[in-house]
Amino acid sequence: MFYRRKILLALIESFGGSLTKTDCQKLLFLFCLRRGKNYYDFFPHNYGGYSILLAQDKNRLTDLGFLSSHKNFQLKDTQDYINQLHFEDRMVLSALVKEIGDLGGERLIRKAYLEYPYYASRSKIAQRILKQAEYVEIMKARNNTKTACLFTIGYEGLSIDSYLNMLLSNNVAALVDVRKNPISMKYGFSKTKLASYTRLAGIHYFHIPDLGIPSALRQNLNSAAAYKGLFEYYLSQILPKQKEAIENLSSIINKHKRIAITCFEANYESCHRHKIAEYLENDPNFDVPIIHLGKDFTSDIYSGYSNNKGYPYDLWNKSG
């Protein structure tokens, strides 16, 4: 069993064996931030910090017989999950139980919102459950930048939740998938799922397959020279013939202002998306700044949690 699922089961056990969906999300959110480890990642959603992977794990653990089929998170057996955790995790979980007590529902939501305002900054219920002055402070944590910008991002090494968080922290309005064949073995990143989850996060999704590289050209890429040759060929021979696709991309930028083009590789220099950006930069009529979102961010995020009790979205803006 994945260790993160043991964390989830131990959390439910520690709070009496049954948790509502909302309480489970908030308690797991608080545990991960208290622990400073991304066993689960979260992104700001309509009701605060949300994890898609948690919902997926609930379904899987139900299928495996660890959780009941009830809509809430209910243990199906009396197995001792707490003592299957590492010592540090047991200590943080025990401290969280003492801290939270019987706090649940909107009182628990309120606590999470006030401690980590960034994750509450897109909530539809924040204004109702917070005092006006508190709500004003929460809204300050949201990145509302409207200036046009083209980002590039790869999902290698990311969960779907941390990926969405990266987009939202930069106030990306639209995601453009530039994979030729948008299929992935990584959960959440095949076209149908990715389109669904970006919509869940309030981000428009577009797929422009003509900006991808045919799989036949991606064979035998076993050296830096091979990649360099492929990308030079792509820039000089493929992109100039894709005027309609480039115009489509430009129209999306013009309409949505802050967009990201995406593919797999974490390092943008190992991905054709950097050549798309280079091609646009060479157009004298293109004046939108370009930022390559960095791959080394997880440690920054979690140190940011404990240091700021919020989310320093500018940590994402590490251009290459």
N, C-alpha and C positions, 0 to 999 in steps of 0.2 A: 504493500500500500504506500502511496506517496506520503511523505512525512507531513505535508501540509494538511492532508485529510485527517491525520492523527491529531493535529492541532485543533481542527474543527470539532472532531468528536470529543476531545478532552474538554473543549470550551463548553459544549452542550452538557457534558457530564457535570462539570463544575457548577453550572447554573441550574441543576436539578433535573437534567435529562430531557428537557423540552424548552424550546425557545420559539417565539414568533419569528417570522421571516425578518421583520424589521429589527427586532432586538438582536437577532443573530448577526445581521449585517453590521449593526452599530458596535456590538461587543467585539466581534472579530476585528473590525476596523480599529477600535481602541487598543486591543491587544497587540496588533501588528505595529502600531505606532509607539506604544509603550515599549515594546521589545526592540524596536529599531530594525526589524527585519521584514522583508517583503515576502512572507509566506503567501500572502495574498496581496495583490495590488488593488487600488481603488481609484476611481475618477469621480469628479463632481457631477452629480446627477440631480434629477428633479427632487429627490428626497435626501440629499446629502451624499456622502461617500458611498459608492456602490461598486460591487465586484461581480462581473459576469461569470467569472470562473467559480465563484462560490455557488451560484445557482446551478452551474453545470455539475459541480461536485455533489450537490444535494441529489440530483437525479442519478448520478452514478452510484453513490452510496446507498440510495434506495434500491437500485437494481441489485446491488451486491448483498442486500439484507442487513446493512448496518443501521439504516434509518427506516422509519415507517413511511408509508405512502401518504401520510397526513400532509396538509399544506404547510404546517409548521415543521420545524426541525426537531424531530423526536427520535431518541435512541430506541432501537428495537431490542437490545439485549442489555445485560448488566456487566459487560466487560469493563475492566479497569483500563481506561485510555490515558488517564492523567499520568500514571507511572510509566507509560511508554514514551513520555516526552523527555527531552534533555533537561538537565537540572535547571539551567537558566530559564527555560520556557516554563517549567513548573513554578518557579519562583514568581515570575511576572504574572502568570495566570492566577496564582494564589493571591497576590497583591491586588489584582484587578477585582477579584470576587469580593474581597474585603472593602475595597473602595466603592464598588457599585451597590452592594447590598441588594435591596429589592427595587432599585431604580429600573424603570422600564417605560415603554411607550414614549410619549412626547417628552417626558422628563429626561429620558436617556438621550433622545434626539437632541434636545436643547443642550445638554452637556457636551455632546460631540460637536455640535455646531459652534459653541462658544470656545471650545478648546482648539478646534482646527477650522477656522473660518473659511479658508480657501475651499474646502470640500462642501461647505454650505452655500457658497456664492452663487450657485445655479438652482438652489432649492425653490420649489413652488410654494412651500409651506413656511419658509423662514419668517416671513413678515407676520404670519399669524401666531407663531409660537414664541417669538422673541419680542422684547421691548423695542420701541422705535429706535432708541439710541444704539442698541445692540445690533439691530438689523442694518443700520447705516454703516457700522463698523464691519459687519460681515461683507457687505457689498464692496467695500474698499479692497477686499482680498481678490476680487475678480479682475482678470485682465480684460479690459474693454477696448484695447487698442484697435482702431479701425484702419490704420494706415495700411495701404496695400503692401503685401509681402509674399514672395514665393518661397516656401519651405520645401526641403526634401527630407524624406525619412525612410529608413529601412526597419522592418519589423524583426530582423534577426535578433535573438536574445531577449525579446520582449514578450510579456503576456499581453493579451488583448486589452486588459484593463490599464496596464502601464502605457501602452501605445496610445489609447484614447486620452489618457491623462496628459501625455506629451502634447497631443494636438490641442486639447482644450486649454492647457496652460499658456499656449501661444495664441489663443483665440482664433484658431483655424476654423474657417467657415465651410470649406469644401475640401474633400480629399479626391485626388485624381490617381487612379490605379494605372500604372504604365507597364504592367506585366503583360506579356503576350498571351500567356495562359495563366489566369489567376486562380490556380489551384495550389493548395498548401496542405501538408500533413500537420502543420501547427494549428492548434485549435483557434478558430475565430478568424482565420486569414484567407480562406477561400472566398471567392467573390460573393456568393449569396450571404454567407455569414457576416463578412466584413461590411457589406452594404447595409445589412440589418443593424449591426452594432453601431456603425457610425450614425445611422438615423436615430438610434436610441440615445446617442450622445448629442443629438441636435446638429450633426454635421452632414452636409450633402455629400453623396458619393457618385463619382463618375468613373467609367472605365474607358480608356482609349487604347485598345490593343495594338493599333498601328504604330504606337510609340515604343512597343516592345521589340525585343530581339528574337528572331526565329530560333527555335531550339536547335536547329541544324548548325547554326553558327556558334553555339555555345559548347560544342564538343571539344574535348582535349584542351581545356583551359587549365593547364597544369604549371603555369609559370607567370611571373609578372609581365614578361614580354608578350605572352599570348593574350593576356587581358588588354594590354596596351594596344596591341594590334587590332583586336576586336573593337575596342572603343574608338580608335581612329577611323576604322572602316565604317562604323556606325555613324560617326559624326559627319564623315565626308560623303558616304555613299547612300546611307539609308534615310537619315533625317531630311536632307534636301528634297527627297521625293515624297515626303509626308506633309505637304503644305496644308492639306485639309485638316489633318490631325493637329498640327501646330496652331492653326487658326482656331480650332475647337478649344485647345488648351488656353489660348490667349483670350478667347471670349469668356471662358470660365473665370479667369483671373480678373478680367474687367468687371464682371458681374459680382463676384463674391469677394474680391479684394485680397483676402488672406486665404491662400490655398496651399496645400501640400501635395507634392507628387510622391508616390510611394512605390517601392519594390521590396525585395527581400534583404539584401546585404546591409549590415549595420554601417560599414564604412562606405561612405558615398563614393569614394574614389574607386571602389571595387564594383560599382554598379553603374549601369548605363544612365541612370537618372542625372548624374553629374554632367553628362554630355548634353542632355536636354537643356539643363540650366546654362551650360556654356553656349549652346546654340542660340538661346534666347538673349544671352548677354551680348552676343555679337550683332544683334539686330539693333540698329541705331534708334529705332522707334520704341524699343523696350527699355523702360526706365524704372522697373520695379526691383527693389533690393532682394537679394537671394540669401537665404540662411540654410545651411545644412545642419539639421538637428543632430547632435552628437550621440554616440552610442554609449559613452561612459557616464551614466547619469544616476544609476540606482543608489550608489553610496551617497551621492549629493542629495538625493531626495530624502533619504532616511535620516541623514544628519540634519537636514533642514527641518524635518518634523520635530526633532527633540530640541533644536536650538530656537526655533521661531514659533512653535505651536501653530503653525500655519503652513502655507506652501509658497516658497520663493520661486515664482514661475520664471523669473529671469534666469534661473539656473539652466533652463532648457536652451537659452539662446547662445549656444556655443557653436559658432560657425566654424567650419573647417577651412 
